[in-house]
Amino acid sequence: MIKILIADDHAIFRHGLRQILEENPDMFVGGEASNGQDVLDQVWRSDFDLLLLDINMPGMSGLEALKQLKTQKPKLKVLVLSMYPEEQYAIRALKAGASGYITKASASEELIEAIRKVSQGGKYVSASLAEKLLFDFEADADRPLHELLSDREYEVLCMIASGKTVSHIAEELCLSVKTVSTHRVRILEKMRMKNNAELTNYAIKQKLIDISD
């Protein structure tokens, strides 16, 4: 039996996910968390075999929680389940210690397959991401500018490039406007850019945001 902790800030999504998982006789949802700190608290209180972790949560982000978990509970298997496409966060999640990455747009059968593979000690990524990881490993080219950013700075970059204002970003991430503004200044400095337009243009070229909508 795979004991699972679901971490996502949307209660309706957690409820639906619980129903899908518990239709499988080898899976049991042992807890639900709505933010990063809640994840850490529950992991300390109880033992889980696998954590299904969202990235975009209020306060402490999923990536921040993941980094703390891997130092405190290194044996816990973590599968990131996110609304963001692989190009945006998968590599960062894997580097932070996740055993797999799957998007919320995936079929439930694929999610079940991913959970079983990760719980048995394997890694789960799509075929296209696996190919990209291999290419990146073999490539000697300079790393792209956005890889100079911290996880929080990268998150703010993507939100700025998506057209969100500083106040909107602050509200969504549960940060002060001043803190978000400081992140923006650091992003511009690290990426040697002058304004939001340049950041947006860069994000589009690097396919960090989805402009199909």
Summary of the structure (lengths in Angstrom):
residues: 213
radius of gyration: 17.5
end to end distance: 40.2
largest distance: 54.8
contacts: 640
relative contact order: 0.10
helix: 54%
strand: 13%
